[in-house]
Amino acid sequence: MPARRVAAIDVGTNSFLLLILERDEAGAERVVLDRSDITRLGEGVDAGRRLQPAAMDRCAAQLAAYARLCAQHEVAAMRAVGTSALRDAANRDDFLNRVRTECAVDIEVISGEREAELAYAAVAAARARPGEPLMNVDIGGGSTELVVGTDHQIESRVSLQIGAVRLTDRVGATQDPPSEADLTRFRELASAALAEVRPVRASVVGTGGTITTLAAIHHGLTTYDGARVASTRLDVEIVEALLARLAALTLAQRRTVPGLPPKRADVILGGAVLVRELLGRLEVESMGVNPGGLRFALAREALQSLA
């Protein structure tokens, strides 16, 4: 069995991510498995503050599948963290106890600040220009984290209670494709939720499913290509063009767009609105894209625990 092979699971509001990472004796890392599954754990949580039975069923099944994969790959340690949906849900212990018993997955529910730290650490580790101020923007399903730092030193961080799923649920679009009134509502709610965001003098790098999906749509990727996504800069013009294109389509049509996973088609418009609003509030013309995320920092912490 590989002595230094670990698994990290990001139990998100919209999607679950599993990373199995290996490090050899020389310190070189190898990604053994990296997958994402849209699970919608946070379905209905913004309105009712409770996890729904159907969501818990499908998410427990997904975590059981992840546990089997970890066993097949003989991981030496597994770490799992829960984010916005589990922070908000009053009945989260029902789910946590269930997956601990049924799946042997012990989920640590982390704060928004801890979520921000992990995402920033993953981006900072991949950064090619040390010594320059960096902002990481991580748009999830239920929350958005903004972290500013230099190299591995964090200077400020904030977790905002808005994400692609939460914004979409709050708008409750009345028409398909969305009406102009729906689009105005998207923009107004995004603006209100991001009101405390201020201009930044730093390079901005985005992580999370919304941002990587917009990059994939921009390139028209029929097969996901992490290297191509990582080479992307999403500037204001690109985001506005993607927003206009997606807003003109019905949900059924969005599900056929190259680069857009069909299960993400109903929330991508809300995510794109958030990206555009953030670029404006930060007063930057573009952001880079990092297809990694907190799972990489979490896996590295697990590797350190094996040392």
Steps between C-alpha positions, in 0.01 A plus 500: 500500500635847417627643827400857419168487318208699642146606413332837544123547461338842457136462609358807332157655462469423129766237436726248671864469400735210566878531463741212556854634515829317529842634597820301443813496712650783295197721573347482152119499492282293272124531462363147510135601468320833480125501443200722552135400536206739517295386797300805620535436872386860552168461317249713692742586782500876436123522546437234764834459678459124481649225286232326296452120530556440128817710504634307800424168328683579177790667680547208738504270195766719338718496811466121521627481141793727594582278797512196271735682264727592790511136606578388146786749478626403846520849645685535828289790626172671405388852584153639425371851560150645472434861404207737458201262491616311808585823681143621446290185545338455842479122445858454382579256782247256353703492180840502669408207724349309211805522273733427791308178568407393147801621303780525758547863390552747782421851376643804674273801453734796453443874533492730199834642614660154510352425157658820371839409650504158334401634158765773523769251605430288193522797264810646668680165468445504123592865454782568254575862604598505869513828688201658326169565680240236418124485544322167479129511413323173573135493387318196632138397506412668829783739580777706345842535662743785433856481632787743445860413580858490381651158442371287792430793734130592520426869553119502491218254446123506487226245439177634349164325519442488126581243234366375169232276654399743775462789253301288255265384776446856622416631153254224416491591132146524363569434133714268287713650361511755782318827444666839521335537841661171609842619381456829684415305814816289457713813475330678790530209739861434399584867550341505845676181609838631385453854635797478737748401225752775431755562221820299526855556382599141439493231234164325520468124454167321506421148616184296535258337259338819371829654390653185351173428318492848346855441377398164352198657325721779365727241339210279389652195668313180419743315729625672814862612468647627828811642334292697251276631776804599708637706209184714482457862597137598540479869416197723525415470131516120506280477810245745357486305174454170686232657718308632201530168319381292795216739587356466149468122528234284658608256769471214250724688257756582770530129574643448151766774518853357457699538821191528721411187701123448457446484878658843538287662228236634739747690723769616255316824422501600866868411520583709194316800649710465816824491300405811306396687814824403675719619214323835515523539876864394511572744215703245306476424131549125526569203724714192450354153550631220723322164462634384836344602827484429868517123445867538400591688816301252706679205339838660567406543864411130510837413345673704767318302766660182364853638530 
